[in-house]
Amino acid sequence: MQFSLSFFSATGDSTSSEKYKLLLDAARYADQAGFSAVWIPERHFHPFGGLYPNPAVLGAALATTTSRVGIRAGSVVLPLQHVARVAEEWSVVDNLSGGRVEISFASGWQRNDFVLAPENYERRKSMLEGAVDEVRRLWRGESVPFGEEKVQTFPRPLQAELPIWMTSAGTPATAELAGRMGAGLLTHLVGQTYGELAELVRRYRVASMDATGQPGRVALMLHTFLGRDRERARATAKPPLKRYLRSAANLRASMPARQIPEQHLTEEDWDIMLEHAAGRYMSGALIGDPAGCAAVVEQAAQAGVDEISCLIDFVESYEEVMTGLPLLAELAKLAA
């Protein structure tokens, strides 16, 4: 099992001058500790994830402060972008990093994000495969037609072929598309059980083997916070996890009272639902002590997961998150 770090902070409205300190310092630690990659998301117009409107910009920053860890977009929402700009920007990062770029692509889901490309919202899923193919062709140095013009993009990247992933929230069609395209699969447990995840991975691998003869790669994002004392770590993680879940735009879709209009919920209602959601998340996440979390790693491995993408920035305390990273490295050695 490989381990990587993932970011999706719910503090996009922070006015701190050090809002990217955790990202930069944790990435440097991951680089030194032998973690496989750092994932940077794309999110717009909301505090939830709002620190990360352009993963290529932050990827460029990481490229100059690390030397070996993979720099991955998790994800580029491709229907919001012009494919030529994606190829150009990430080729710059590939050059700055010495050829460490990988990109996970997603179709997007939030309507307000599509003020950047309103004409693409309704067709965002159907256009994804063709747009990914255009990015890959531009990356290889091919000339691709856009309207009446046919262009190549520069600078040339260091990697001859762009390593790609597809992001799936548990939709089998997306997982199968990833397999057919020879892409890795990036997924999470929001709305999925480990049993459902195992079936998603199975369908992905069947598609990948049929198309490429290779089983592909599966990365699972899990909320992660480790401490020496299991109960103290869980008690520390639960309040920020509840705040994080409330900030998530898709929170109510994964909760029992999702049919209740939000304006009719009292604070007591919210707390009851958040307790339920946080308890469910924590039962399958890497929250606790290294020995206890080893069972979760084994559960992920049995579902067919190759890599755990550890979402660490839901806990707002820089000191507590950084203190837990050596314990995550310890867990990685236990799982090796």
N, C-alpha and C positions, 0 to 999 in steps of 0.2 A: 504494500500500500504506500503510495506517495502522498505527500502533504503539501498543500499550497495555502497561501493567505488570500482572503477575499475581503472586499470593502463595500459597504453600502450604508454608511452612517445616516441616521435620522436627524442630524444636526446641521442641515444645509443652511439654516437661518442664523447660524452662529456668526458673531462679529469678532471672534478671537483672531488675533494676528498669527496664531500658531495652529490654525485649523487643519493644516496638512502635515503637522509634525509627526503624528502617529503613523500616517501612511509612509512617510519617508524613512523614519527610524525603524519601523517594523519591516519594511522592505530590505533595509540594510541588514537587519538581523536574519531575515529569511535567506539572504544571499550568503551569509557566513555560516548558517546552521545547516545548509544543504537542502532546504525546501525546494520544491520543483519550480514554483512560479508565484507570481503576484497577479491577481485578477483585479481589474479596474472597470467599474460599470459605466453605463451611460444613462443619465437621468436628467429630466428637465422640469422646471417650474413647480417644484414642490420640495419642502424641507427633507422629505424622505428620499435620500439618495442625492439631494441637490448639491452636494459638494463635488459631484462628478458629472458635469455636463459634457465633457469632452475627454474620453480616456486617452486619446493620442497625446494631448498636452501633458497630462500627468505621466503617461508612459515615457515621454521624452525626459521628464525630470528624473524618473527612476533609472532611465538608461545611463545617465551620467553619474549616478551615485551607487550603482551596483555593477557587478562584473560577471555573474554567472546565472543568476536566477532568471527564469523565463518571465517575459513581460507580456501579459495577456489582456486583451479586451474582453470583459465579461459582463456586458456585450456591446457590440456596435449595433445600434438600431438602424439597419441598413435602409429601410424605406424613408427615413428622415434625411438621408444623405445623397449627394451625388457620388456615384461609385468612383469617379476619377479622383475626387478629393480624398476619399478613403484610401485609395491606393497611394496617393502622393504622401499624405500625412504619415501613414504607417510605414512607408518606405524610409522616411526620415528617421523614425524611431528605430527601424531595423538597422540602419546605418549607425546611429548613435550607440546602439546597444551591442554592436558586433554580431547581429543576426540572431536575436533572441525573441523576436516578435511572434505571437500567435493571436488569432482573432476568433472570438465566438460571435456569431451573427444571430440577431433576433429580429422578429417582424414588428415588435412594438405592440402595445395594447392600450395605452392611455390616450384618449382622444385629444386632450389638451396638448400633449407633446406634438401633435401633428399641425400645430400652427406653423411649424417649420416646413411642412410639406402637406398642406391640407388635401391636395388632390390625390394623395397616396393612401389615405386612411382606409377606405373601403377595400382597396385591392392590395393591402400591405402583405397579406399572406401569399397571395398568388404571384406577386412580383419577386418574392425573396429569392427563390432558386436562381432565376435568371440574373438577378443583380449580383449574387455571390459569384456566379460564373464569370461575369464581367470583371469583377475585382480580381479574380484569380488570373484571368487572361492579361489584364493590365500589369499585374505583378510579374508575370512571366516575360513581359516586354512586347506583347502583341499590340498591334494597332486595333483599336475598337471604335466602331462608328457611333457617333452621337449626332443625330440629325444629318446635316450635310457635311459634317466634319468627321475625320477619322484621326484619332490621336493616340500617341504613346504617352505614358506618364514618366516623370523624372522627379527625384533621382532614382537610379536603379537600386533596388534593394540588394542586400547581401545574400539572402536566401533565394535560391532559384525558384522554389515553390513555397507559397504561403501556407503554413500550417493553419487549418481552420477547425472550428468547432461550431455546433449549432446549439442554441439554448432552448430547452424545452421545459415548460412548467408541468409536464406530465402528459402531454398530448402525444398519443402514439404516432400520429401522422408526421409530426415534427421529428420524432426519434427515428422513424423509418426514412425520412428524407435525409437526415444526417448520415445514416448508414449508406444510402445510395450515393451520396456525394463524397464518400470517403472522409467525412468529417468526424471529429470527436463529438461526444454528447456531454453537455453541461446541464445538470438538472438540480432540483432541490426537493425538500420534503413538504413544501407548502401544498396542502391538498392531496398528498400522497402518503400511503403507508409503505413500509419496507416491502411488503408483499407486492403492492402495486408497482413499486420501483423495480423489483426483480422482473416483473412481466414487461415493463417498459424496456429494460436493458435487454431482455431476451429478444424482443421484436427488433430493437436496434441492431443487435449482433447478427440476426438472421439477414437483415437487409444489407449490412456491411459485408458479410461473407459472400452473399450472392453477387454483390456489385464489385467487390475489390479482392476477395479472397483473404481479407484480414478481419480480425475481430473488432478492431477499432478501440477507442479509449473512452472511458466514462468517468467523469468528475462529478462528485456530489457536494453541493454546498451545504454546510452544517454550521449553525451557530456554535461558537467555541469560546469557552472561558474556563481555564484550568487553575486549580489551587492545590496546595498540599492537603488541605482539609476539605473533603467532599461536601459536607453540609454547609460549611462557610462559603465555599465557592458558589454553590447553588443559591444560597441566600443573597449573596452579593450580586449574582447575575439576574435574579428574577425581576427586581424593580426596573432596571434598564431594559430588560427584555419586554416587559409589559409596555413601557413607554414606546419602545421601538415598534411593537406590534400595533399599537394605537395609531402611530404615524403612518403605517403602511397603508397604501391606498387600497390594497386587496384584502385587508384584514377581515372585514365582515363576510367575505366570500368563504372563509374557512372556519366560520364559527356557527354554533347552533342557532343563534337568533338572527341570522343574516337577513331574514325577511322583515325584521322590525325596522321601520324608518329611523335613521340615526337621530333625528330631532326628538324622537319619543323616548330615547334612552336616558335614564338618569345616570349620575355618576356611580351610584351603587350598581346599576345594571352593567355599566362598562367594567367596573372592577370585577364582578362575578365572571363576565365573559373573558376578560383578560387573564384572570386566574386560570380558567379552563384552558385557554389557548396556550399560555406560558407553560402550564404543566404538561400539555401534550407535546409541545416543541421540545421541552427539556428532556423528556423521556427518550427521545431519539437523537439528541444533540450531544456534542462534546462539551458538556458542562459538568464539572466535578473534578475528581482527582485523576491522575494518569492511569492508575490501575483500574479504577472503575470504568473509565471511558474506553478501555481496551475492548470491552464487550461490545460497545457501539461500533468500533472499528471492525470487529469481526462480523457484526450484523451487516454492515455495509459491504464488506468483502463477499459475504454469502449472497448478497443481492447482485453481485457482479461488478461492483465499483472498483476502479483502479486507483482513484485519487480522491482524497477528501479536501475540498476547498473550504478552508476554515474562516468563516465570517467572524471577525474579531472586533469590529468597531461599534457593535451595538452597545457595549459598555463604554460609557463616556470618559471614564478615568484613564488618562494616558498611563499613569504609573501602574495601575492594576493590570491593564492589558499587557504592558511591556514585561511586568513581573511574571506573567503567566506564559510568556513565549518559551523560556527554557523548559518549562514543564511540557509544552507541546512538542518540543524537540525530543524530550524524554519519551513521550508517548509514541512518536514516530519511530524511535529505536525499538520500542517494545513490539511495534507492528511490522518491523522490517522482516 
